[in-house]
């Protein structure tokens, strides 16, 4: 007898093939019948013609801290995500010595926009090594299936301590890091992640540790994956990191290399496409490179207490080290403002490029300014006869830096984004779920691809969109028996209505430890989410008291 039979479903198998109408049979967490499942079942569900697909594999998340207090990694599982890959960009919390916990937390607070008190009160530090972290996840239970990168910044901090963000490593220290990475891979890490991005800074603007690594260190760590024979490499590259350098690292490792974050900027409109073409050229030479692209516009909420979008500017670096009084004095200074305007006038690939028409006043703290809400800074400044940068700083100063702004900074050109997500060497990615909690929430990127890009714009077929979210990432990471609806594969499933699927409006909630706030978004058109055959969400959202049905993934195809 089957545990569950889903009848009358439009079944998309995740390979890009056309759907078939029929039934799906599940027993002991696995798919045992497809198309004509006639066996009796303990539970029957009539899908009424809805679409049934493999669950979404979100390959770029930062739930490493949150999962220690929230095994269901809210909101991803309610948004159709059944497998997550954590530890991207090298921002992990294992390994971590007790003496380095405060430093690790403060770096995450800044670089990933996580409330400090939430991390201090929420993280369960029942581990030191990477293997102990994985064991803890198994013991506590996880909602979705979880794959974990071993992160470069954590390894450097473990070996170099406070020097990790100050200098290059000695040969002896590199050997120590290699052994830690080797042990992590043997303990079940899905690969090695790092960042070279100038946007990635810890508290007070201190560079994240991996940014201090020289190329020799990257080469040596890449060789570890060659030694063990499996795993995926991932890098968020900096503006001065070439695809040729990454191709060299990939050749040393002999493993797939995922390159982030390929976002479209109107100031350098061809850069992302040039990167993708260079990736294609590398693959023709025998490499296995992928460019991580997002189907979502990069939109951020921010105040001048944490104006993350400006951190790619050189002129902004000193401000990250200032106390509030010094910060206010600096942004009031006319000479500083001129320097910032001058840098913004130079065309460059960075998060913010002075598009003031895409920066809106979202929420004011002074009721006398309510008429400003919903208006963009370019139009406000034009009416007031001033410069938008001056107006933004003056308004923020008048409201004690509490004014909330929203900026759409990259990926706003839909024609360009459509080209990117259809590129054969692009992997749809970059939800950043679990990070930037106070700035944005793209955890529903998969539903956005199914609804907006497939249904509304017709940029790719529904079968193709589903493949992008399921079997494509599964193959890149070597995830076994997931990402397709296939006999004997695990029953990770998403049931949805193609006519209504999508992500809802953003809202701010206060449900983190220490009453910390985050942005979240609800699912639209989702009727069921199953992980290893267990239903954990329905049309109302997460099922109360759902079991932690996920698996900690520790074995990957070579």
Legacy VTK file of the C-alpha trace (Angstrom):
# vtk DataFile Version 3.0
C-alpha trace
ASCII
DATASET POLYDATA
POINTS 558 float
0.000 0.000 0.000
1.197 3.500 -0.885
1.625 6.146 1.781
0.276 8.845 -0.555
-1.219 8.930 -4.034
-1.627 12.244 -5.822
-4.165 11.913 -8.647
-5.090 14.091 -11.619
-1.870 16.118 -11.605
-0.059 17.763 -14.498
3.331 16.208 -13.801
6.508 18.070 -14.775
9.491 15.771 -14.213
12.161 18.498 -13.963
14.088 17.483 -17.100
12.458 20.057 -19.374
10.199 17.449 -20.966
6.524 18.134 -21.650
4.204 17.302 -18.728
2.025 14.240 -18.464
-1.351 14.033 -16.748
-1.689 11.295 -14.206
-0.949 10.078 -10.697
2.089 9.882 -8.482
2.627 7.196 -5.858
4.842 7.672 -2.782
6.034 5.092 -0.288
8.650 5.442 2.469
9.533 8.911 1.230
10.298 7.857 -2.355
8.485 8.005 -5.684
7.355 4.483 -6.607
4.782 5.106 -9.357
4.366 7.791 -12.023
1.536 8.294 -14.497
-0.745 5.408 -13.575
-0.491 4.816 -9.849
-3.442 2.505 -9.134
-2.347 1.037 -5.802
-4.366 1.765 -2.720
-2.946 4.446 -0.497
-3.233 5.527 3.112
-3.874 9.036 1.840
-5.382 10.203 -1.453
-5.121 13.715 -2.851
-6.911 14.972 -5.957
-4.699 17.622 -7.567
-7.602 18.815 -9.756
-5.292 19.422 -12.701
-2.710 21.497 -10.803
0.974 21.301 -11.736
3.232 18.949 -9.796
7.002 19.440 -10.026
10.139 18.515 -8.072
10.741 20.825 -5.134
12.902 23.889 -5.747
16.618 23.500 -4.999
17.790 26.896 -3.733
21.519 26.827 -4.362
22.466 30.201 -2.818
21.312 30.659 0.770
22.813 31.896 4.035
20.743 30.008 6.587
23.828 28.697 8.460
22.974 30.654 11.613
19.164 30.754 11.383
18.834 26.990 10.947
20.278 26.451 14.430
17.112 27.990 15.939
14.663 27.652 13.025
14.956 24.224 11.361
12.322 25.134 8.730
14.331 28.185 7.582
11.307 30.434 7.306
10.115 31.444 4.741
11.831 29.213 2.150
9.999 25.937 2.746
6.577 27.598 2.413
7.796 29.019 -0.918
8.310 25.595 -2.483
11.969 25.114 -1.572
12.725 21.533 -0.547
16.553 21.612 -0.649
18.861 24.461 0.328
22.591 24.972 -0.187
24.026 27.036 2.683
27.387 28.651 3.337
27.750 30.549 0.080
30.420 33.253 -0.309
32.451 31.658 2.491
30.152 33.107 5.172
29.697 30.121 7.452
29.734 29.597 11.205
31.706 26.336 11.222
34.409 25.680 12.063
34.497 28.244 14.841
36.469 28.359 18.081
34.587 29.666 21.148
37.008 32.607 21.236
36.003 33.620 17.699
32.225 33.464 18.103
31.772 37.169 18.754
33.898 38.111 15.729
31.990 35.671 13.529
28.641 37.039 14.678
29.657 40.650 14.128
30.899 39.892 10.628
27.595 38.210 9.748
25.656 41.089 11.270
27.230 43.487 8.848
27.981 41.562 5.663
24.679 39.699 5.646
22.373 42.240 7.289
21.445 40.106 10.303
20.366 41.712 13.609
23.197 41.423 16.149
21.009 40.570 19.145
19.148 37.933 17.139
22.400 36.172 16.360
23.723 36.532 19.890
20.592 35.051 21.421
19.628 32.669 18.640
22.701 30.725 17.499
23.090 27.320 19.092
26.861 26.917 19.494
26.810 23.192 20.143
29.817 22.643 17.873
33.327 23.765 17.039
34.411 21.730 14.017
32.560 21.456 10.731
31.808 17.795 11.419
30.295 18.697 14.800
28.113 21.330 13.101
26.796 18.747 10.634
26.183 16.248 13.441
24.269 18.892 15.376
21.989 19.558 12.406
21.262 15.848 12.104
20.496 15.588 15.819
18.228 18.674 15.899
16.485 17.836 12.612
16.034 20.034 9.557
12.904 21.074 7.684
14.253 21.041 4.119
17.137 18.961 2.835
20.394 20.763 3.565
23.756 20.863 1.793
26.530 22.924 3.396
29.602 24.580 1.923
32.802 24.763 3.928
33.444 28.515 3.940
36.780 30.208 3.332
36.323 33.023 5.849
35.514 30.554 8.625
38.581 28.431 7.826
40.847 31.505 7.779
39.457 32.770 11.079
39.906 29.351 12.652
43.586 29.252 11.653
44.639 32.923 11.748
42.304 34.313 14.421
42.218 38.123 14.462
44.810 38.232 11.678
42.420 36.569 9.234
41.161 39.897 7.885
44.556 41.626 8.035
47.145 39.625 6.085
47.988 36.776 3.770
48.607 33.350 5.260
51.957 31.629 5.695
52.637 28.322 3.965
52.158 26.531 7.283
48.794 28.227 7.811
47.696 27.319 4.284
48.553 23.689 5.012
46.401 23.885 8.152
43.511 25.340 6.154
43.829 22.597 3.555
43.562 19.924 6.217
40.480 21.588 7.750
38.840 21.737 4.312
39.740 18.102 3.644
38.186 17.075 6.979
35.047 19.103 6.216
34.624 17.451 2.821
35.013 14.042 4.420
32.371 15.071 6.965
29.909 15.884 4.183
30.575 19.435 2.943
29.195 19.953 -0.576
32.242 22.004 -1.558
34.245 25.149 -0.860
32.994 28.739 -1.074
34.766 32.089 -1.004
34.386 35.765 -1.890
36.608 38.400 -3.460
33.900 41.073 -3.603
34.755 44.536 -2.305
31.144 44.819 -1.135
31.732 42.072 1.440
32.886 43.683 4.669
32.536 42.765 8.304
31.849 45.091 11.204
33.316 48.594 10.834
34.199 47.942 7.197
36.793 45.264 7.938
37.244 43.064 4.850
35.834 39.555 5.173
38.815 37.232 5.786
38.802 35.475 2.409
39.446 38.801 0.675
42.939 38.787 2.224
43.851 35.457 0.659
46.399 35.576 -2.145
46.017 33.543 -5.328
48.419 30.873 -4.100
46.106 30.204 -1.147
43.109 29.861 -3.454
45.030 27.458 -5.665
46.091 25.277 -2.742
42.570 25.084 -1.328
41.184 24.276 -4.783
43.572 21.332 -5.017
41.900 19.735 -1.994
38.763 19.084 -4.068
40.934 17.429 -6.685
42.378 15.184 -3.971
39.009 14.054 -2.605
37.395 13.787 -6.051
34.097 15.559 -5.448
32.535 18.844 -4.403
31.601 22.161 -5.999
33.544 25.437 -5.789
31.754 28.742 -5.444
33.074 32.311 -5.576
31.497 35.736 -5.401
34.046 37.458 -7.557
35.338 40.974 -7.157
35.503 43.604 -9.829
39.146 42.756 -10.465
38.642 38.978 -10.508
38.843 37.615 -14.035
37.013 34.615 -15.428
40.415 33.372 -16.608
41.640 33.202 -13.000
38.575 31.219 -11.974
38.997 28.946 -14.981
42.523 28.221 -13.731
41.200 27.363 -10.255
38.593 25.104 -11.814
41.245 23.294 -13.836
43.319 22.731 -10.692
40.339 21.247 -8.857
38.758 19.393 -11.766
35.411 20.311 -10.249
32.414 22.535 -11.201
32.839 26.204 -10.355
29.868 28.475 -9.666
30.565 32.183 -10.168
28.434 34.828 -8.460
26.923 37.312 -8.654
26.141 38.064 -12.282
23.653 40.922 -11.996
22.811 43.438 -14.712
23.817 47.067 -14.306
22.633 49.743 -16.749
25.943 51.563 -16.220
27.908 48.592 -17.605
25.156 46.819 -19.571
27.338 44.268 -21.386
29.564 43.200 -18.506
27.380 40.315 -17.331
26.986 39.019 -20.885
30.725 39.292 -21.453
31.264 37.212 -18.309
28.792 34.601 -19.514
30.502 34.407 -22.899
33.890 34.009 -21.211
32.386 31.212 -19.127
31.120 29.599 -22.326
34.615 29.843 -23.825
36.148 28.238 -20.744
33.667 25.383 -20.967
34.553 24.820 -24.607
38.125 24.354 -23.371
36.976 21.627 -20.977
36.066 23.536 -17.817
32.775 23.254 -15.962
31.864 26.835 -15.056
28.464 28.365 -14.329
27.365 31.949 -13.845
24.903 32.524 -11.002
22.128 34.859 -12.173
18.997 36.128 -10.464
15.492 36.413 -11.935
14.658 39.165 -9.432
15.349 42.895 -9.464
17.777 43.680 -6.628
15.671 45.910 -4.413
16.804 46.999 -0.950
15.167 48.726 1.988
17.655 50.725 4.020
18.158 53.566 6.456
21.290 55.589 7.044
21.903 53.432 10.103
22.826 50.622 7.661
23.153 51.950 4.090
24.588 48.736 2.640
24.153 49.749 -0.982
26.822 52.488 -0.691
29.565 50.171 0.555
30.869 49.524 -2.944
32.034 53.153 -3.067
35.607 53.913 -2.034
34.533 57.211 -0.532
32.228 55.316 1.814
34.884 53.071 3.384
35.897 55.460 6.182
32.256 55.964 7.215
31.859 52.292 8.109
34.345 52.755 10.953
32.679 55.874 12.395
30.400 56.220 15.386
27.022 57.845 14.790
28.150 61.341 15.708
31.120 61.215 13.313
28.937 59.669 10.620
26.343 62.458 10.852
29.077 65.102 10.708
30.567 63.484 7.597
27.380 63.146 5.549
26.576 66.760 6.431
29.934 67.904 5.036
29.747 69.497 1.562
33.222 68.299 0.558
32.310 64.694 1.323
29.119 65.007 -0.688
31.055 66.337 -3.673
33.506 63.425 -3.452
30.626 60.972 -3.386
28.948 62.656 -6.363
32.237 62.556 -8.244
32.718 58.836 -7.658
29.125 58.086 -8.641
29.672 59.914 -11.934
32.292 57.325 -12.963
30.840 54.356 -14.809
31.554 51.163 -12.882
30.064 47.775 -12.095
28.752 48.146 -8.549
25.490 47.861 -6.641
24.595 51.568 -6.681
25.288 53.954 -9.546
23.390 57.107 -8.674
20.053 56.218 -10.277
18.066 58.439 -7.941
14.841 57.867 -9.856
15.000 54.290 -8.518
15.401 55.342 -4.872
12.118 56.006 -3.076
11.197 57.327 0.330
9.425 54.343 1.881
8.716 55.440 5.449
9.331 58.674 7.327
9.558 59.106 11.078
8.222 62.677 11.107
4.520 62.838 10.249
5.080 66.242 8.642
6.956 64.403 5.877
4.232 61.856 5.077
3.662 63.331 1.610
7.161 62.155 0.653
6.365 58.454 1.068
6.270 56.551 -2.207
8.037 59.292 -4.154
11.480 58.923 -5.733
14.409 61.160 -4.810
15.006 62.388 -8.361
11.509 63.862 -8.707
11.468 65.222 -5.136
14.840 66.923 -5.603
13.811 68.361 -8.964
10.735 69.941 -7.414
12.784 71.281 -4.500
15.524 72.581 -6.814
18.360 70.602 -5.238
20.557 67.562 -5.809
19.044 64.156 -4.912
22.079 63.121 -2.844
21.828 66.317 -0.790
18.109 65.820 -0.296
18.554 62.226 0.856
21.212 63.099 3.417
19.364 66.181 4.650
16.116 64.262 5.107
17.896 61.427 6.913
19.711 63.846 9.217
16.472 65.692 10.014
14.904 62.362 11.029
17.849 61.102 13.088
18.802 58.638 10.304
15.488 56.756 10.730
14.063 57.504 7.264
13.445 54.279 5.351
14.370 54.276 1.663
13.898 51.603 -1.004
16.302 51.341 -3.928
16.095 49.161 -7.026
19.773 48.917 -7.768
20.411 46.123 -10.289
18.557 43.680 -12.558
15.828 46.205 -13.334
16.146 45.834 -17.149
13.795 42.910 -17.869
14.986 42.451 -21.438
18.542 41.981 -20.180
17.515 39.723 -17.294
15.497 37.578 -19.707
18.632 37.060 -21.804
20.619 36.159 -18.692
18.269 33.526 -17.286
18.038 31.853 -20.695
21.802 31.645 -21.187
22.982 28.043 -21.412
25.815 28.653 -18.932
23.685 30.494 -16.366
22.354 28.892 -13.194
19.253 30.596 -11.776
20.334 31.435 -8.261
21.095 34.229 -5.786
18.066 34.192 -3.512
20.422 35.089 -0.616
17.687 33.630 1.614
18.622 33.899 5.258
20.774 36.975 4.649
20.174 40.693 4.143
17.092 40.122 6.292
16.640 43.813 6.985
17.174 44.852 3.339
15.258 42.466 1.062
13.752 38.988 0.709
14.204 37.020 -2.522
13.487 33.604 -0.977
10.555 33.329 -3.408
12.772 33.676 -6.487
11.596 30.281 -7.785
7.915 31.215 -7.664
8.822 34.511 -9.356
10.486 32.574 -12.184
7.436 30.322 -12.625
4.920 33.143 -12.483
6.466 36.340 -13.800
9.036 35.045 -16.277
7.251 31.956 -17.559
3.530 32.700 -17.310
3.413 36.511 -17.574
6.285 37.258 -19.945
6.701 33.912 -21.724
10.481 34.297 -21.640
10.839 30.561 -21.035
8.397 27.681 -21.039
7.088 26.304 -17.765
8.974 23.031 -18.364
12.195 24.972 -18.942
11.651 27.183 -15.874
11.098 24.105 -13.698
14.281 22.509 -15.046
16.208 25.665 -14.136
15.009 25.351 -10.530
15.386 21.611 -10.041
17.509 19.254 -12.126
19.985 21.953 -13.214
21.213 22.802 -9.675
20.975 19.136 -8.692
23.471 18.203 -11.407
25.849 21.084 -10.655
26.107 20.028 -7.011
25.917 16.280 -7.566
22.835 15.997 -5.350
21.706 12.405 -5.455
18.160 11.340 -6.429
16.628 14.794 -6.116
15.619 17.445 -8.624
13.545 15.138 -10.829
10.306 13.205 -10.579
11.669 9.774 -11.293
11.183 6.279 -9.913
13.104 5.697 -6.676
13.896 9.412 -6.345
13.027 11.140 -3.098
9.547 12.659 -3.049
10.499 16.336 -2.814
7.498 17.947 -4.494
5.743 21.233 -5.174
2.060 21.362 -6.179
1.018 24.721 -7.618
-1.450 26.560 -9.829
0.366 27.890 -12.916
-2.317 30.573 -13.323
-1.655 32.206 -9.946
1.816 31.106 -8.832
4.168 33.850 -7.680
5.460 35.641 -4.627
3.370 38.080 -2.620
4.075 41.564 -1.346
6.924 42.224 1.043
6.134 42.806 4.687
8.242 43.307 7.807
7.805 40.933 10.725
9.427 40.716 14.157
9.845 36.989 14.730
13.606 36.595 15.062
15.250 35.987 18.442
15.378 39.130 20.600
12.373 40.448 18.614
14.569 41.128 15.595
12.874 42.183 12.368
13.138 40.788 8.863
11.460 41.200 5.522
9.397 38.301 4.238
7.059 37.450 1.401
4.211 34.905 1.163
3.643 32.314 -1.536
0.920 32.639 -4.126
-0.580 29.687 -5.939
1.196 27.046 -3.828
-1.062 24.145 -2.811
1.401 21.693 -1.344
5.056 21.161 -0.484
6.415 17.692 0.368
9.893 16.893 1.638
10.891 13.235 1.518
7.219 12.365 1.104
6.023 14.400 4.102
3.724 17.369 3.524
5.056 20.449 5.300
3.072 23.258 3.611
-0.308 23.667 1.910
-2.329 26.513 0.407
-2.396 28.267 3.789
1.385 28.136 4.269
3.400 26.081 6.723
1.456 23.270 8.370
1.464 23.761 12.156
3.655 21.263 13.993
4.974 19.762 10.740
7.830 17.327 11.352
11.419 18.067 10.396
11.375 15.754 7.399
14.535 16.975 5.683
17.891 15.245 5.393
21.364 16.657 5.980
23.055 15.796 2.678
26.569 14.455 3.151
27.192 12.462 -0.017
27.390 13.882 -3.540
27.972 12.421 -6.976
31.619 12.693 -8.066
LINES 1 559
558 0 1 2 3 4 5 6 7 8 9 10 11 12 13 14 15 16 17 18 19 20 21 22 23 24 25 26 27 28 29 30 31 32 33 34 35 36 37 38 39 40 41 42 43 44 45 46 47 48 49 50 51 52 53 54 55 56 57 58 59 60 61 62 63 64 65 66 67 68 69 70 71 72 73 74 75 76 77 78 79 80 81 82 83 84 85 86 87 88 89 90 91 92 93 94 95 96 97 98 99 100 101 102 103 104 105 106 107 108 109 110 111 112 113 114 115 116 117 118 119 120 121 122 123 124 125 126 127 128 129 130 131 132 133 134 135 136 137 138 139 140 141 142 143 144 145 146 147 148 149 150 151 152 153 154 155 156 157 158 159 160 161 162 163 164 165 166 167 168 169 170 171 172 173 174 175 176 177 178 179 180 181 182 183 184 185 186 187 188 189 190 191 192 193 194 195 196 197 198 199 200 201 202 203 204 205 206 207 208 209 210 211 212 213 214 215 216 217 218 219 220 221 222 223 224 225 226 227 228 229 230 231 232 233 234 235 236 237 238 239 240 241 242 243 244 245 246 247 248 249 250 251 252 253 254 255 256 257 258 259 260 261 262 263 264 265 266 267 268 269 270 271 272 273 274 275 276 277 278 279 280 281 282 283 284 285 286 287 288 289 290 291 292 293 294 295 296 297 298 299 300 301 302 303 304 305 306 307 308 309 310 311 312 313 314 315 316 317 318 319 320 321 322 323 324 325 326 327 328 329 330 331 332 333 334 335 336 337 338 339 340 341 342 343 344 345 346 347 348 349 350 351 352 353 354 355 356 357 358 359 360 361 362 363 364 365 366 367 368 369 370 371 372 373 374 375 376 377 378 379 380 381 382 383 384 385 386 387 388 389 390 391 392 393 394 395 396 397 398 399 400 401 402 403 404 405 406 407 408 409 410 411 412 413 414 415 416 417 418 419 420 421 422 423 424 425 426 427 428 429 430 431 432 433 434 435 436 437 438 439 440 441 442 443 444 445 446 447 448 449 450 451 452 453 454 455 456 457 458 459 460 461 462 463 464 465 466 467 468 469 470 471 472 473 474 475 476 477 478 479 480 481 482 483 484 485 486 487 488 489 490 491 492 493 494 495 496 497 498 499 500 501 502 503 504 505 506 507 508 509 510 511 512 513 514 515 516 517 518 519 520 521 522 523 524 525 526 527 528 529 530 531 532 533 534 535 536 537 538 539 540 541 542 543 544 545 546 547 548 549 550 551 552 553 554 555 556 557
